[in-house]
Amino acid sequence: MPDINDLGSGTPDLSDLSAVNADAFQPIDASALAASDDPGHPPRILLLYGSLRDVSYSRKVVEECARILTALGCEAKIFNPSGLPFPDDEGAADDPKVAELRDLAIWSEGMVWSSPERHGAMTGIMKTQIDWLPLSVQGGIRPTQGKTLAVMQVSGGSQSFNAVNQMRILGRWMRMVTIPNQSSIARAWLEFKEGDRLPEGPFYRRVFDVMEELVKFTYLVRGRKDHLVDRYSERVETVTDTHTRVSKL
């Protein structure tokens, strides 16, 4: 098993983070956070975004998050929702995009959900991805249970928190550990006017704060997840009974 003390101990590569102040960058001290039986590998983070537009600001934010997470010692994977079918469509459950998303969800130890706010809510594209996350794989236990979650949104107008508030409700329902910090970027089209990268400023700093906090919480939770999500009500039911009940939903 890899030594937890080796994680984050090397010199971080900040070459792809031009907006970061190198003097203020601080590697995550995994040894101060991890459980004694931590798996020892880099935290595995899945990032989802909620727009298919060519100029997708929710995707651009996620791409910046992935760069930050990589610099913080994580393994980050972004799911492209293009081609993902609607839930309940005939044969949709066997679609390769559904399998890809579900495999990534099981692989991950934490997630980032980034959605535009549309009509005062998260987008249907964002909700479709969340709806495809498997409710049960074995014994009725949600694959999302006990994993960490960071939520963020982009808006075309003034700052709002409708989408992040909705995603927090979903994260709680899916028994995820949703971190306290969050990001809401107002007038995203102005923030990204220079191109594909979010420039240095208050919004960038908040995004960095959220990713830093997500990594810390992931180290705190992942080696303790089984204990944290152990519930009396689920111990009363047999594994078979639970699986049968949840599969009917």
C-alpha positions as CSV (number, residue, x, y, z in Angstrom):
1,M,0.0,0.0,0.0
2,P,1.3,3.5,-0.8
3,D,2.6,5.6,2.1
4,I,0.1,8.3,3.0
5,N,3.0,10.6,3.9
6,D,4.1,10.5,0.3
7,L,0.9,12.1,-0.9
8,G,1.3,15.8,-1.5
9,S,4.8,15.8,-0.3
10,G,6.5,16.5,-3.7
11,T,6.9,19.8,-5.4
12,P,3.6,20.7,-7.0
13,D,3.5,21.5,-10.7
14,L,1.9,24.9,-11.1
15,S,2.9,25.4,-14.7
16,D,-0.8,25.1,-15.9
17,L,-2.1,27.4,-13.2
18,S,-1.0,30.9,-14.2
19,A,-3.6,32.6,-12.0
20,V,-2.2,30.9,-8.8
21,N,0.1,32.8,-6.5
22,A,2.9,30.3,-5.9
23,D,3.8,31.8,-2.6
24,A,0.3,31.2,-1.3
25,F,-0.1,27.7,-2.7
26,Q,0.0,25.1,0.1
27,P,0.1,21.4,-0.6
28,I,-2.5,19.3,1.3
29,D,-1.0,17.5,4.4
30,A,-2.7,14.2,3.8
31,S,-1.0,12.6,6.9
32,A,-2.8,15.1,9.2
33,L,-6.2,14.2,7.7
34,A,-6.3,10.6,6.6
35,A,-7.5,7.6,8.6
36,S,-5.1,4.9,9.7
37,D,-6.4,2.6,7.0
38,D,-6.5,5.2,4.2
39,P,-6.0,3.5,0.8
40,G,-3.0,5.7,0.2
41,H,-3.7,6.6,-3.5
42,P,-4.4,10.1,-4.8
43,P,-8.0,11.2,-4.1
44,R,-10.2,10.2,-7.0
45,I,-12.5,13.0,-8.1
46,L,-15.3,12.9,-10.7
47,L,-16.4,16.2,-12.2
48,L,-19.8,16.8,-13.9
49,Y,-21.0,19.9,-15.8
50,G,-24.4,20.9,-17.0
51,S,-24.2,22.4,-20.5
52,L,-23.5,21.1,-24.0
53,R,-22.9,24.5,-25.6
54,D,-19.7,25.0,-27.5
55,V,-18.9,27.9,-25.1
56,S,-19.9,26.2,-21.9
57,Y,-18.9,28.1,-18.8
58,S,-19.8,25.3,-16.4
59,R,-17.4,23.1,-18.4
60,K,-14.7,25.7,-18.3
61,V,-15.1,26.0,-14.5
62,V,-14.8,22.2,-14.2
63,E,-11.7,22.1,-16.4
64,E,-10.1,24.7,-14.1
65,C,-11.1,22.7,-11.1
66,A,-9.5,19.6,-12.6
67,R,-6.2,21.6,-13.0
68,I,-6.4,22.7,-9.4
69,L,-7.2,19.2,-8.2
70,T,-4.3,17.8,-10.1
71,A,-1.9,20.3,-8.6
72,L,-3.3,19.3,-5.2
73,G,-2.3,15.7,-5.8
74,C,-5.7,14.3,-7.0
75,E,-6.7,12.1,-9.9
76,A,-9.4,14.1,-11.7
77,K,-11.7,12.8,-14.4
78,I,-14.3,14.9,-16.3
79,F,-17.4,13.2,-17.7
80,N,-18.7,14.6,-21.1
81,P,-22.5,14.3,-21.0
82,S,-23.0,14.7,-24.7
83,G,-25.0,11.7,-26.0
84,L,-26.2,10.7,-22.6
85,P,-29.8,9.4,-23.0
86,F,-32.8,10.3,-20.9
87,P,-33.5,8.0,-17.9
88,D,-36.4,5.6,-18.6
89,D,-36.0,5.7,-22.4
90,E,-36.3,2.2,-23.8
91,G,-32.9,0.5,-23.8
92,A,-31.2,3.6,-22.3
93,A,-29.9,1.7,-19.3
94,D,-27.6,-0.3,-21.7
95,D,-26.2,2.8,-23.4
96,P,-22.4,3.0,-23.3
97,K,-22.6,6.6,-21.9
98,V,-24.6,5.4,-19.0
99,A,-22.1,2.6,-18.3
100,E,-19.3,5.1,-18.5
101,L,-20.9,7.5,-16.0
102,R,-21.8,4.8,-13.6
103,D,-18.3,3.3,-13.7
104,L,-16.8,6.7,-13.0
105,A,-19.3,7.2,-10.1
106,I,-18.2,3.9,-8.5
107,W,-14.5,4.7,-9.1
108,S,-14.7,8.2,-7.5
109,E,-14.2,9.1,-3.9
110,G,-15.5,12.7,-4.3
111,M,-17.4,14.7,-7.0
112,V,-17.7,18.2,-8.3
113,W,-21.1,19.2,-9.8
114,S,-21.1,22.4,-11.8
115,S,-24.3,23.7,-13.5
116,P,-25.5,26.9,-15.1
117,E,-28.6,28.4,-13.6
118,R,-31.4,28.2,-16.1
119,H,-34.9,29.4,-15.3
120,G,-33.9,29.7,-11.6
121,A,-32.7,26.1,-11.4
122,M,-30.0,23.6,-12.4
123,T,-30.1,22.5,-16.0
124,G,-31.9,19.3,-17.2
125,I,-28.5,18.1,-18.5
126,M,-27.1,18.3,-15.0
127,K,-30.1,16.6,-13.4
128,T,-30.0,13.8,-16.1
129,Q,-26.5,12.9,-15.1
130,I,-27.4,12.8,-11.4
131,D,-30.5,10.7,-12.2
132,W,-28.3,8.2,-13.9
133,L,-26.0,7.7,-10.9
134,P,-26.9,4.2,-9.8
135,L,-29.3,3.9,-6.9
136,S,-28.0,0.5,-5.9
137,V,-25.2,-1.8,-7.0
138,Q,-25.3,-4.4,-4.3
139,G,-27.4,-4.7,-1.2
140,G,-29.3,-1.5,-1.8
141,I,-26.3,0.7,-0.8
142,R,-25.9,3.8,-3.0
143,P,-22.5,4.1,-4.6
144,T,-22.6,7.8,-3.8
145,Q,-23.0,7.1,-0.1
146,G,-20.3,8.6,2.1
147,K,-18.5,10.3,-0.8
148,T,-17.6,14.0,-0.8
149,L,-19.3,16.6,-3.0
150,A,-18.6,20.2,-4.0
151,V,-21.3,22.2,-5.8
152,M,-20.9,25.3,-8.0
153,Q,-22.8,27.2,-10.5
154,V,-22.4,29.9,-13.2
155,S,-24.9,32.6,-14.0
156,G,-25.4,34.9,-17.0
157,G,-26.7,37.6,-14.8
158,S,-26.3,38.6,-11.1
159,Q,-25.1,36.2,-8.5
160,S,-27.6,33.6,-7.5
161,F,-27.5,30.4,-5.4
162,N,-30.6,28.5,-6.7
163,A,-28.7,25.8,-8.6
164,V,-26.2,25.1,-5.8
165,N,-29.0,25.0,-3.3
166,Q,-30.8,22.4,-5.4
167,M,-27.7,20.3,-5.8
168,R,-27.1,20.4,-2.1
169,I,-30.5,18.8,-1.6
170,L,-29.7,16.1,-4.1
171,G,-26.3,15.5,-2.5
172,R,-27.9,15.1,0.9
173,W,-30.5,12.7,-0.4
174,M,-27.8,10.6,-2.0
175,R,-26.0,10.5,1.3
176,M,-23.0,12.4,0.2
177,V,-20.8,14.6,2.4
178,T,-21.4,17.9,0.8
179,I,-18.7,20.4,1.9
180,P,-19.7,23.7,3.4
181,N,-17.9,25.9,0.8
182,Q,-19.4,26.5,-2.7
183,S,-18.9,28.7,-5.7
184,S,-21.3,30.9,-7.7
185,I,-19.9,32.9,-10.6
186,A,-22.0,35.8,-11.7
187,R,-21.9,37.1,-15.3
188,A,-19.7,34.3,-16.3
189,W,-19.5,35.6,-19.9
190,L,-17.7,38.6,-18.5
191,E,-15.3,36.6,-16.3
192,F,-14.3,34.4,-19.2
193,K,-14.1,37.2,-21.8
194,E,-10.3,36.7,-22.2
195,G,-10.8,33.1,-23.4
196,D,-11.1,29.6,-21.8
197,R,-9.5,30.4,-18.5
198,L,-10.9,32.0,-15.4
199,P,-8.6,35.0,-14.5
200,E,-7.2,35.7,-11.1
201,G,-9.7,37.5,-8.9
202,P,-12.3,36.8,-6.2
203,F,-14.2,34.2,-8.3
204,Y,-11.0,32.2,-9.1
205,R,-9.9,32.4,-5.4
206,R,-13.3,31.0,-4.3
207,V,-13.1,28.1,-6.8
208,F,-9.6,27.3,-5.5
209,D,-10.9,27.5,-1.9
210,V,-13.7,25.0,-2.8
211,M,-11.3,22.5,-4.4
212,E,-8.8,22.8,-1.5
213,E,-11.6,22.1,1.0
214,L,-12.9,19.2,-1.1
215,V,-9.6,17.5,-1.1
216,K,-9.2,17.9,2.7
217,F,-12.7,16.5,3.3
218,T,-12.1,13.6,0.9
219,Y,-9.0,12.6,2.9
220,L,-10.9,13.0,6.1
221,V,-13.9,10.8,5.0
222,R,-12.7,8.2,2.6
223,G,-10.9,6.0,5.1
224,R,-13.7,6.3,7.6
225,K,-16.7,6.1,5.1
226,D,-17.8,2.6,6.1
227,H,-18.1,3.6,9.8
228,L,-19.7,7.0,9.0
229,V,-22.5,5.5,6.9
230,D,-23.2,2.5,9.0
231,R,-26.9,2.7,10.1
232,Y,-29.1,0.8,12.5
233,S,-32.1,0.8,10.2
234,E,-30.0,-0.8,7.4
235,R,-28.6,-3.4,9.8
236,V,-32.1,-4.4,10.8
237,E,-33.0,-5.3,7.2
238,T,-31.2,-8.1,5.5
239,V,-29.1,-7.3,2.5
240,T,-31.5,-9.2,0.3
241,D,-34.6,-7.4,1.6
242,T,-32.9,-4.0,1.1
243,H,-31.9,-4.9,-2.4
244,T,-35.4,-6.1,-3.3
245,R,-37.1,-3.0,-1.9
246,V,-34.8,-0.5,-3.5
247,S,-34.9,-2.2,-6.9
248,K,-38.6,-1.6,-7.0
249,L,-38.3,2.1,-6.8
